[in-house]
């Protein structure tokens, strides 16, 4: 669904459109995926290996 909002749209209308869109349960919890990776190689070596796959 596409909702167009321009500068003249009031706060009440925006809130009304957001509640009509719903789906508040499908929020992404980005903190779940944050953290550090433990790598066996240096990041540059991995990057060179990935870029060299097509050659």
C-alpha distance matrix in Angstrom:
0.0 3.8 6.6 10.0 13.0 16.5 19.9 20.7 18.0 20.0 19.8 19.5 16.5 14.8 15.9 14.8 11.1 11.4 13.2 10.8 8.1 11.2 11.8 14.7 16.7 15.0 16.6 18.5 22.2 23.4 26.9 27.2 27.3 29.5 33.2 35.7 36.4 39.9 40.8 43.8 43.8 43.3 39.7 41.3 42.8 39.6 37.8 40.7 40.6 36.9 37.3 40.5 39.0 38.4 42.0
3.8 0.0 3.8 6.5 9.8 13.1 16.6 17.6 15.2 17.7 18.0 18.3 15.0 13.2 15.2 14.4 10.6 11.4 14.0 12.0 9.6 13.1 14.1 16.5 18.9 17.1 17.9 19.6 23.2 23.9 27.5 28.2 28.1 29.9 33.6 36.1 36.9 40.5 41.2 44.3 44.1 43.2 39.5 40.8 42.7 39.6 37.5 40.3 40.6 36.9 37.0 40.3 39.1 38.4 41.8
6.6 3.8 0.0 3.8 6.5 10.0 13.4 14.1 11.5 14.0 14.4 14.7 11.4 9.7 12.1 11.5 7.8 9.2 12.1 10.5 9.0 12.6 14.5 16.3 19.3 18.0 18.4 20.4 23.7 24.6 27.9 29.0 29.2 30.7 34.4 37.1 38.3 41.9 42.8 46.1 45.9 44.8 41.1 42.5 44.6 41.6 39.5 42.4 42.9 39.3 39.4 42.8 41.8 41.2 44.5
10.0 6.5 3.8 0.0 3.8 6.6 10.3 11.3 9.4 12.5 13.7 14.7 11.4 9.9 13.2 13.0 9.8 11.5 14.7 13.5 12.4 16.0 17.9 19.3 22.4 21.1 21.1 22.8 25.9 26.3 29.6 31.1 31.1 32.2 35.8 38.4 39.7 43.4 44.1 47.4 46.9 45.6 41.9 42.9 45.2 42.5 40.1 42.9 43.7 40.2 39.9 43.4 42.7 41.9 45.1
13.0 9.8 6.5 3.8 0.0 3.8 6.9 8.1 6.2 9.2 10.6 12.1 9.3 7.7 11.3 11.9 9.5 11.1 14.4 14.1 13.5 16.6 18.8 19.6 23.0 22.0 21.5 23.2 26.0 26.3 29.4 31.2 31.4 32.2 35.7 38.4 40.0 43.8 44.7 48.1 47.6 46.0 42.4 43.5 46.0 43.5 41.1 44.0 45.0 41.6 41.3 44.9 44.5 43.9 46.9
16.5 13.1 10.0 6.6 3.8 0.0 3.8 5.5 5.6 9.1 11.3 13.5 11.0 10.0 13.8 14.6 12.8 14.5 17.8 17.6 17.2 20.3 22.5 23.0 26.5 25.5 24.7 26.2 28.7 28.8 31.7 33.8 33.9 34.3 37.8 40.3 42.0 45.7 46.5 50.0 49.2 47.4 43.7 44.6 47.3 45.0 42.4 45.2 46.5 43.1 42.6 46.2 46.0 45.3 48.1
19.9 16.6 13.4 10.3 6.9 3.8 0.0 3.8 5.6 8.2 10.5 13.3 11.8 11.0 14.5 15.9 14.8 16.2 19.4 19.8 19.7 22.5 24.8 24.8 28.3 27.6 26.3 27.8 30.0 29.9 32.5 35.0 35.1 35.2 38.5 41.1 43.0 46.7 47.6 51.1 50.3 48.4 44.7 45.6 48.5 46.3 43.7 46.5 48.1 44.9 44.3 47.9 48.0 47.4 50.1
20.7 17.6 14.1 11.3 8.1 5.5 3.8 0.0 3.8 6.2 9.6 11.6 10.1 10.6 14.0 14.8 14.3 16.4 19.1 19.3 19.9 22.7 25.4 25.6 29.3 28.9 28.0 29.8 32.1 32.4 34.9 37.3 37.7 37.9 41.3 44.1 46.0 49.8 50.8 54.3 53.7 51.8 48.2 49.2 52.0 49.7 47.2 50.1 51.5 48.2 47.7 51.3 51.3 50.6 53.4
18.0 15.2 11.5 9.4 6.2 5.6 5.6 3.8 0.0 3.8 6.8 8.4 6.4 6.9 10.4 11.0 10.6 12.7 15.3 15.5 16.3 19.0 21.9 22.1 25.8 25.6 24.9 27.0 29.4 30.0 32.6 34.8 35.4 35.9 39.4 42.3 44.3 48.0 49.2 52.8 52.3 50.7 47.1 48.3 51.0 48.6 46.2 49.2 50.4 47.1 46.8 50.5 50.2 49.7 52.7
20.0 17.7 14.0 12.5 9.2 9.1 8.2 6.2 3.8 0.0 3.8 5.5 5.3 6.3 8.8 10.0 10.8 12.5 14.5 15.5 16.8 18.9 21.9 21.6 25.4 25.8 24.9 27.2 29.2 30.1 32.4 34.6 35.6 36.0 39.5 42.5 44.8 48.5 50.0 53.6 53.4 51.7 48.2 49.7 52.4 50.0 47.8 51.0 52.2 48.9 48.9 52.6 52.3 52.0 55.0
19.8 18.0 14.4 13.7 10.6 11.3 10.5 9.6 6.8 3.8 0.0 3.8 5.5 5.1 6.2 8.5 9.9 10.6 12.4 14.2 15.4 16.8 19.8 18.9 22.7 23.3 22.2 24.6 26.3 27.4 29.4 31.8 33.0 33.3 36.8 40.0 42.4 46.1 47.8 51.4 51.4 49.8 46.5 48.2 50.9 48.4 46.5 49.8 50.9 47.7 47.9 51.6 51.3 51.3 54.4
19.5 18.3 14.7 14.7 12.1 13.5 13.3 11.6 8.4 5.5 3.8 0.0 3.8 5.5 5.2 6.1 8.7 10.0 10.7 12.3 14.3 15.6 19.0 18.4 22.2 23.3 22.6 25.5 27.3 28.9 30.9 32.9 34.4 35.0 38.6 41.9 44.2 47.9 49.7 53.4 53.5 52.1 48.8 50.6 53.2 50.6 48.8 52.1 53.0 49.7 50.1 53.8 53.2 53.2 56.4
16.5 15.0 11.4 11.4 9.3 11.0 11.8 10.1 6.4 5.3 5.5 3.8 0.0 3.8 5.5 5.0 6.2 8.7 10.0 10.5 12.4 14.5 17.9 18.1 21.8 22.4 22.2 25.0 27.3 28.7 31.2 33.0 34.2 35.1 38.7 41.9 43.9 47.7 49.2 52.8 52.8 51.5 48.1 49.8 52.2 49.5 47.6 50.8 51.6 48.2 48.4 52.1 51.4 51.2 54.4
14.8 13.2 9.7 9.9 7.7 10.0 11.0 10.6 6.9 6.3 5.1 5.5 3.8 0.0 3.8 5.4 5.1 6.2 8.7 9.8 10.6 12.6 15.6 15.5 19.3 19.6 19.0 21.6 23.8 25.1 27.6 29.4 30.5 31.3 35.0 38.2 40.2 43.9 45.4 49.0 49.1 47.7 44.3 46.0 48.5 45.8 43.9 47.1 48.0 44.7 44.9 48.6 48.0 47.9 51.1
15.9 15.2 12.1 13.2 11.3 13.8 14.5 14.0 10.4 8.8 6.2 5.2 5.5 3.8 0.0 3.8 5.4 5.1 6.2 8.5 9.9 10.8 13.9 13.3 17.1 18.1 17.5 20.5 22.5 24.2 26.4 28.1 29.7 30.6 34.2 37.6 39.7 43.4 45.2 48.8 49.2 48.0 44.7 46.7 49.1 46.3 44.7 48.1 48.7 45.5 46.1 49.7 49.0 49.2 52.4
14.8 14.4 11.5 13.0 11.9 14.6 15.9 14.8 11.0 10.0 8.5 6.1 5.0 5.4 3.8 0.0 3.8 5.5 5.3 6.2 8.7 10.1 13.8 14.1 17.7 18.8 19.0 22.2 24.5 26.5 28.8 30.2 31.8 33.0 36.7 40.1 42.0 45.7 47.4 51.0 51.3 50.3 47.0 49.0 51.2 48.3 46.7 50.0 50.5 47.1 47.7 51.2 50.3 50.3 53.7
11.1 10.6 7.8 9.8 9.5 12.8 14.8 14.3 10.6 10.8 9.9 8.7 6.2 5.1 5.4 3.8 0.0 3.8 5.5 5.0 6.2 8.8 12.2 13.1 16.7 17.0 17.4 20.4 23.1 24.8 27.6 28.8 30.0 31.4 35.2 38.3 40.0 43.7 45.2 48.7 48.9 48.0 44.5 46.4 48.5 45.5 43.8 47.1 47.5 44.0 44.5 48.0 47.1 46.9 50.3
11.4 11.4 9.2 11.5 11.1 14.5 16.2 16.4 12.7 12.5 10.6 10.0 8.7 6.2 5.1 5.5 3.8 0.0 3.8 5.4 5.1 6.5 9.4 9.7 13.4 13.8 13.8 16.9 19.5 21.3 23.9 25.2 26.5 27.9 31.7 34.9 36.7 40.4 42.1 45.6 45.9 45.0 41.7 43.7 45.9 42.9 41.3 44.7 45.1 41.7 42.4 46.0 45.0 45.1 48.5
13.2 14.0 12.1 14.7 14.4 17.8 19.4 19.1 15.3 14.5 12.4 10.7 10.0 8.7 6.2 5.3 5.5 3.8 0.0 3.8 5.4 5.1 8.8 9.0 12.5 13.9 14.5 18.0 20.3 22.7 25.1 26.0 27.7 29.4 33.1 36.5 38.3 41.9 43.8 47.2 47.9 47.2 44.0 46.2 48.2 45.1 43.8 47.2 47.4 44.1 45.0 48.5 47.3 47.6 51.1
10.8 12.0 10.5 13.5 14.1 17.6 19.8 19.3 15.5 15.5 14.2 12.3 10.5 9.8 8.5 6.2 5.0 5.4 3.8 0.0 3.8 5.4 9.1 10.8 13.9 14.8 16.1 19.5 22.3 24.6 27.3 27.9 29.4 31.3 35.1 38.3 39.8 43.4 45.1 48.4 49.0 48.4 45.1 47.2 49.0 45.8 44.4 47.7 47.8 44.3 45.1 48.5 47.2 47.2 50.7
8.1 9.6 9.0 12.4 13.5 17.2 19.7 19.9 16.3 16.8 15.4 14.3 12.4 10.6 9.9 8.7 6.2 5.1 5.4 3.8 0.0 3.8 6.6 8.8 11.7 11.8 13.2 16.3 19.4 21.5 24.5 25.0 26.2 28.2 32.0 35.1 36.5 40.0 41.6 44.9 45.4 44.8 41.5 43.6 45.3 42.1 40.7 44.0 44.0 40.5 41.4 44.7 43.4 43.4 47.0
11.2 13.1 12.6 16.0 16.6 20.3 22.5 22.7 19.0 18.9 16.8 15.6 14.5 12.6 10.8 10.1 8.8 6.5 5.1 5.4 3.8 0.0 3.8 5.6 8.5 9.5 11.1 14.6 17.4 20.0 22.6 22.9 24.5 26.7 30.4 33.7 35.1 38.6 40.4 43.8 44.6 44.2 41.1 43.4 45.1 41.8 40.7 44.1 44.0 40.6 41.8 45.1 43.7 44.0 47.6
11.8 14.1 14.5 17.9 18.8 22.5 24.8 25.4 21.9 21.9 19.8 19.0 17.9 15.6 13.9 13.8 12.2 9.4 8.8 9.1 6.6 3.8 0.0 3.8 5.3 5.8 8.1 11.6 14.5 17.2 19.9 19.7 21.4 23.8 27.4 30.7 31.9 35.3 37.2 40.4 41.4 41.2 38.2 40.6 42.1 38.7 37.9 41.3 41.0 37.7 39.1 42.3 40.7 41.3 44.9
14.7 16.5 16.3 19.3 19.6 23.0 24.8 25.6 22.1 21.6 18.9 18.4 18.1 15.5 13.3 14.1 13.1 9.7 9.0 10.8 8.8 5.6 3.8 0.0 3.8 5.6 6.3 10.0 12.2 15.2 17.4 17.6 19.7 21.8 25.4 28.8 30.5 33.9 36.0 39.4 40.4 40.1 37.2 39.8 41.5 38.3 37.5 41.1 40.9 37.8 39.3 42.6 41.3 42.1 45.6
16.7 18.9 19.3 22.4 23.0 26.5 28.3 29.3 25.8 25.4 22.7 22.2 21.8 19.3 17.1 17.7 16.7 13.4 12.5 13.9 11.7 8.5 5.3 3.8 0.0 3.8 5.7 9.0 10.9 14.3 16.3 15.7 18.0 20.5 24.0 27.3 28.8 32.0 34.2 37.5 38.8 38.8 36.1 38.9 40.3 36.9 36.5 40.1 39.6 36.6 38.4 41.5 40.0 41.0 44.6
15.0 17.1 18.0 21.1 22.0 25.5 27.6 28.9 25.6 25.8 23.3 23.3 22.4 19.6 18.1 18.8 17.0 13.8 13.9 14.8 11.8 9.5 5.8 5.6 3.8 0.0 3.8 6.5 9.4 12.3 14.9 14.2 15.8 18.5 22.1 25.2 26.4 29.7 31.6 34.8 35.9 35.9 33.1 35.8 37.1 33.7 33.2 36.7 36.2 33.0 34.8 37.9 36.4 37.3 40.9
16.6 17.9 18.4 21.1 21.5 24.7 26.3 28.0 24.9 24.9 22.2 22.6 22.2 19.0 17.5 19.0 17.4 13.8 14.5 16.1 13.2 11.1 8.1 6.3 5.7 3.8 0.0 3.8 6.4 9.2 11.8 11.9 13.5 15.7 19.4 22.7 24.3 27.7 29.7 33.2 34.2 33.9 31.0 33.7 35.3 32.1 31.5 35.2 35.0 32.0 33.7 37.0 35.8 36.9 40.3
18.5 19.6 20.4 22.8 23.2 26.2 27.8 29.8 27.0 27.2 24.6 25.5 25.0 21.6 20.5 22.2 20.4 16.9 18.0 19.5 16.3 14.6 11.6 10.0 9.0 6.5 3.8 0.0 3.8 5.8 8.8 8.8 9.9 12.2 15.9 19.1 20.5 24.0 26.0 29.4 30.4 30.1 27.3 30.0 31.6 28.4 27.9 31.6 31.4 28.5 30.3 33.6 32.5 33.8 37.1
22.2 23.2 23.7 25.9 26.0 28.7 30.0 32.1 29.4 29.2 26.3 27.3 27.3 23.8 22.5 24.5 23.1 19.5 20.3 22.3 19.4 17.4 14.5 12.2 10.9 9.4 6.4 3.8 0.0 3.8 5.5 5.7 7.8 9.7 13.2 16.7 18.6 22.0 24.3 27.9 29.1 28.8 26.3 29.3 30.9 27.9 27.8 31.5 31.4 28.8 30.8 34.1 33.2 34.8 38.0
23.4 23.9 24.6 26.3 26.3 28.8 29.9 32.4 30.0 30.1 27.4 28.9 28.7 25.1 24.2 26.5 24.8 21.3 22.7 24.6 21.5 20.0 17.2 15.2 14.3 12.3 9.2 5.8 3.8 0.0 3.8 5.3 5.6 6.7 10.5 13.8 15.8 19.3 21.5 25.1 26.1 25.5 22.8 25.8 27.6 24.8 24.4 28.2 28.4 25.9 27.8 31.1 30.5 32.2 35.2
26.9 27.5 27.9 29.6 29.4 31.7 32.5 34.9 32.6 32.4 29.4 30.9 31.2 27.6 26.4 28.8 27.6 23.9 25.1 27.3 24.5 22.6 19.9 17.4 16.3 14.9 11.8 8.8 5.5 3.8 0.0 3.8 5.4 5.2 8.4 12.1 14.6 18.0 20.6 24.3 25.5 25.0 22.8 26.0 27.8 25.2 25.3 29.1 29.3 27.2 29.3 32.5 32.0 34.1 36.9
27.2 28.2 29.0 31.1 31.2 33.8 35.0 37.3 34.8 34.6 31.8 32.9 33.0 29.4 28.1 30.2 28.8 25.2 26.0 27.9 25.0 22.9 19.7 17.6 15.7 14.2 11.9 8.8 5.7 5.3 3.8 0.0 3.8 5.8 8.5 12.0 13.8 16.9 19.6 23.1 24.7 24.7 22.7 26.1 27.4 24.5 25.0 28.8 28.4 26.4 28.8 31.8 31.0 33.1 36.1
27.3 28.1 29.2 31.1 31.4 33.9 35.1 37.7 35.4 35.6 33.0 34.4 34.2 30.5 29.7 31.8 30.0 26.5 27.7 29.4 26.2 24.5 21.4 19.7 18.0 15.8 13.5 9.9 7.8 5.6 5.4 3.8 0.0 3.8 6.6 9.5 10.8 14.2 16.5 20.1 21.4 21.3 19.1 22.4 23.8 20.8 21.2 25.0 24.7 22.6 25.0 28.0 27.3 29.5 32.4
29.5 29.9 30.7 32.2 32.2 34.3 35.2 37.9 35.9 36.0 33.3 35.0 35.1 31.3 30.6 33.0 31.4 27.9 29.4 31.3 28.2 26.7 23.8 21.8 20.5 18.5 15.7 12.2 9.7 6.7 5.2 5.8 3.8 0.0 3.8 7.2 9.6 13.1 15.6 19.3 20.4 19.9 17.7 21.1 22.8 20.3 20.7 24.4 24.6 22.9 25.1 28.1 27.9 30.2 32.9
33.2 33.6 34.4 35.8 35.7 37.8 38.5 41.3 39.4 39.5 36.8 38.6 38.7 35.0 34.2 36.7 35.2 31.7 33.1 35.1 32.0 30.4 27.4 25.4 24.0 22.1 19.4 15.9 13.2 10.5 8.4 8.5 6.6 3.8 0.0 3.8 6.9 10.0 12.9 16.5 17.9 17.4 15.9 19.4 21.0 18.9 19.7 23.3 23.5 22.3 24.7 27.5 27.5 30.2 32.5
35.7 36.1 37.1 38.4 38.4 40.3 41.1 44.1 42.3 42.5 40.0 41.9 41.9 38.2 37.6 40.1 38.3 34.9 36.5 38.3 35.1 33.7 30.7 28.8 27.3 25.2 22.7 19.1 16.7 13.8 12.1 12.0 9.5 7.2 3.8 0.0 3.8 6.6 9.3 13.0 14.3 13.8 12.7 16.4 17.8 15.9 17.1 20.6 20.8 20.1 22.6 25.1 25.3 28.2 30.3
36.4 36.9 38.3 39.7 40.0 42.0 43.0 46.0 44.3 44.8 42.4 44.2 43.9 40.2 39.7 42.0 40.0 36.7 38.3 39.8 36.5 35.1 31.9 30.5 28.8 26.4 24.3 20.5 18.6 15.8 14.6 13.8 10.8 9.6 6.9 3.8 0.0 3.8 6.0 9.7 11.2 11.4 10.5 14.3 15.0 12.9 14.7 18.0 17.7 17.2 20.0 22.2 22.3 25.4 27.3
39.9 40.5 41.9 43.4 43.8 45.7 46.7 49.8 48.0 48.5 46.1 47.9 47.7 43.9 43.4 45.7 43.7 40.4 41.9 43.4 40.0 38.6 35.3 33.9 32.0 29.7 27.7 24.0 22.0 19.3 18.0 16.9 14.2 13.1 10.0 6.6 3.8 0.0 3.8 6.8 9.2 10.2 10.6 14.3 14.3 12.7 15.3 18.1 17.5 17.7 20.8 22.4 22.5 25.9 27.5
40.8 41.2 42.8 44.1 44.7 46.5 47.6 50.8 49.2 50.0 47.8 49.7 49.2 45.4 45.2 47.4 45.2 42.1 43.8 45.1 41.6 40.4 37.2 36.0 34.2 31.6 29.7 26.0 24.3 21.5 20.6 19.6 16.5 15.6 12.9 9.3 6.0 3.8 0.0 3.8 5.5 7.0 7.8 11.2 10.7 9.3 12.2 14.7 14.0 14.6 17.7 19.0 19.3 22.8 24.2
43.8 44.3 46.1 47.4 48.1 50.0 51.1 54.3 52.8 53.6 51.4 53.4 52.8 49.0 48.8 51.0 48.7 45.6 47.2 48.4 44.9 43.8 40.4 39.4 37.5 34.8 33.2 29.4 27.9 25.1 24.3 23.1 20.1 19.3 16.5 13.0 9.7 6.8 3.8 0.0 3.8 7.0 9.1 11.8 10.2 9.5 13.0 14.6 13.4 14.9 18.0 18.6 18.9 22.6 23.5
43.8 44.1 45.9 46.9 47.6 49.2 50.3 53.7 52.3 53.4 51.4 53.5 52.8 49.1 49.2 51.3 48.9 45.9 47.9 49.0 45.4 44.6 41.4 40.4 38.8 35.9 34.2 30.4 29.1 26.1 25.5 24.7 21.4 20.4 17.9 14.3 11.2 9.2 5.5 3.8 0.0 3.8 6.4 8.3 6.5 6.7 10.1 11.2 10.6 12.6 15.2 15.7 16.7 20.2 20.8
43.3 43.2 44.8 45.6 46.0 47.4 48.4 51.8 50.7 51.7 49.8 52.1 51.5 47.7 48.0 50.3 48.0 45.0 47.2 48.4 44.8 44.2 41.2 40.1 38.8 35.9 33.9 30.1 28.8 25.5 25.0 24.7 21.3 19.9 17.4 13.8 11.4 10.2 7.0 7.0 3.8 0.0 3.8 5.4 5.3 6.5 8.8 10.2 10.9 12.7 14.6 15.6 17.2 20.5 20.9
39.7 39.5 41.1 41.9 42.4 43.7 44.7 48.2 47.1 48.2 46.5 48.8 48.1 44.3 44.7 47.0 44.5 41.7 44.0 45.1 41.5 41.1 38.2 37.2 36.1 33.1 31.0 27.3 26.3 22.8 22.8 22.7 19.1 17.7 15.9 12.7 10.5 10.6 7.8 9.1 6.4 3.8 0.0 3.8 5.5 5.1 6.1 8.7 9.9 10.6 12.3 14.2 15.7 18.7 19.6
41.3 40.8 42.5 42.9 43.5 44.6 45.6 49.2 48.3 49.7 48.2 50.6 49.8 46.0 46.7 49.0 46.4 43.7 46.2 47.2 43.6 43.4 40.6 39.8 38.9 35.8 33.7 30.0 29.3 25.8 26.0 26.1 22.4 21.1 19.4 16.4 14.3 14.3 11.2 11.8 8.3 5.4 3.8 0.0 3.8 5.4 5.0 6.1 8.5 9.9 10.5 12.1 14.4 17.1 17.4
42.8 42.7 44.6 45.2 46.0 47.3 48.5 52.0 51.0 52.4 50.9 53.2 52.2 48.5 49.1 51.2 48.5 45.9 48.2 49.0 45.3 45.1 42.1 41.5 40.3 37.1 35.3 31.6 30.9 27.6 27.8 27.4 23.8 22.8 21.0 17.8 15.0 14.3 10.7 10.2 6.5 5.3 5.5 3.8 0.0 3.8 5.4 5.2 6.2 8.7 10.0 10.5 12.6 15.7 15.8
39.6 39.6 41.6 42.5 43.5 45.0 46.3 49.7 48.6 50.0 48.4 50.6 49.5 45.8 46.3 48.3 45.5 42.9 45.1 45.8 42.1 41.8 38.7 38.3 36.9 33.7 32.1 28.4 27.9 24.8 25.2 24.5 20.8 20.3 18.9 15.9 12.9 12.7 9.3 9.5 6.7 6.5 5.1 5.4 3.8 0.0 3.8 5.5 5.1 6.2 8.7 9.9 11.0 14.2 15.2
37.8 37.5 39.5 40.1 41.1 42.4 43.7 47.2 46.2 47.8 46.5 48.8 47.6 43.9 44.7 46.7 43.8 41.3 43.8 44.4 40.7 40.7 37.9 37.5 36.5 33.2 31.5 27.9 27.8 24.4 25.3 25.0 21.2 20.7 19.7 17.1 14.7 15.3 12.2 13.0 10.1 8.8 6.1 5.0 5.4 3.8 0.0 3.8 5.4 5.2 6.2 8.5 10.2 12.8 13.9
40.7 40.3 42.4 42.9 44.0 45.2 46.5 50.1 49.2 51.0 49.8 52.1 50.8 47.1 48.1 50.0 47.1 44.7 47.2 47.7 44.0 44.1 41.3 41.1 40.1 36.7 35.2 31.6 31.5 28.2 29.1 28.8 25.0 24.4 23.3 20.6 18.0 18.1 14.7 14.6 11.2 10.2 8.7 6.1 5.2 5.5 3.8 0.0 3.8 5.5 5.2 6.0 8.8 11.2 11.3
40.6 40.6 42.9 43.7 45.0 46.5 48.1 51.5 50.4 52.2 50.9 53.0 51.6 48.0 48.7 50.5 47.5 45.1 47.4 47.8 44.0 44.0 41.0 40.9 39.6 36.2 35.0 31.4 31.4 28.4 29.3 28.4 24.7 24.6 23.5 20.8 17.7 17.5 14.0 13.4 10.6 10.9 9.9 8.5 6.2 5.1 5.4 3.8 0.0 3.8 5.5 5.1 6.4 9.8 10.3
36.9 36.9 39.3 40.2 41.6 43.1 44.9 48.2 47.1 48.9 47.7 49.7 48.2 44.7 45.5 47.1 44.0 41.7 44.1 44.3 40.5 40.6 37.7 37.8 36.6 33.0 32.0 28.5 28.8 25.9 27.2 26.4 22.6 22.9 22.3 20.1 17.2 17.7 14.6 14.9 12.6 12.7 10.6 9.9 8.7 6.2 5.2 5.5 3.8 0.0 3.8 5.5 5.5 8.4 10.2
37.3 37.0 39.4 39.9 41.3 42.6 44.3 47.7 46.8 48.9 47.9 50.1 48.4 44.9 46.1 47.7 44.5 42.4 45.0 45.1 41.4 41.8 39.1 39.3 38.4 34.8 33.7 30.3 30.8 27.8 29.3 28.8 25.0 25.1 24.7 22.6 20.0 20.8 17.7 18.0 15.2 14.6 12.3 10.5 10.0 8.7 6.2 5.2 5.5 3.8 0.0 3.8 5.6 7.0 8.3
40.5 40.3 42.8 43.4 44.9 46.2 47.9 51.3 50.5 52.6 51.6 53.8 52.1 48.6 49.7 51.2 48.0 46.0 48.5 48.5 44.7 45.1 42.3 42.6 41.5 37.9 37.0 33.6 34.1 31.1 32.5 31.8 28.0 28.1 27.5 25.1 22.2 22.4 19.0 18.6 15.7 15.6 14.2 12.1 10.5 9.9 8.5 6.0 5.1 5.5 3.8 0.0 3.8 5.5 5.4
39.0 39.1 41.8 42.7 44.5 46.0 48.0 51.3 50.2 52.3 51.3 53.2 51.4 48.0 49.0 50.3 47.1 45.0 47.3 47.2 43.4 43.7 40.7 41.3 40.0 36.4 35.8 32.5 33.2 30.5 32.0 31.0 27.3 27.9 27.5 25.3 22.3 22.5 19.3 18.9 16.7 17.2 15.7 14.4 12.6 11.0 10.2 8.8 6.4 5.5 5.6 3.8 0.0 3.8 5.6
38.4 38.4 41.2 41.9 43.9 45.3 47.4 50.6 49.7 52.0 51.3 53.2 51.2 47.9 49.2 50.3 46.9 45.1 47.6 47.2 43.4 44.0 41.3 42.1 41.0 37.3 36.9 33.8 34.8 32.2 34.1 33.1 29.5 30.2 30.2 28.2 25.4 25.9 22.8 22.6 20.2 20.5 18.7 17.1 15.7 14.2 12.8 11.2 9.8 8.4 7.0 5.5 3.8 0.0 3.8
42.0 41.8 44.5 45.1 46.9 48.1 50.1 53.4 52.7 55.0 54.4 56.4 54.4 51.1 52.4 53.7 50.3 48.5 51.1 50.7 47.0 47.6 44.9 45.6 44.6 40.9 40.3 37.1 38.0 35.2 36.9 36.1 32.4 32.9 32.5 30.3 27.3 27.5 24.2 23.5 20.8 20.9 19.6 17.4 15.8 15.2 13.9 11.3 10.3 10.2 8.3 5.4 5.6 3.8 0.0
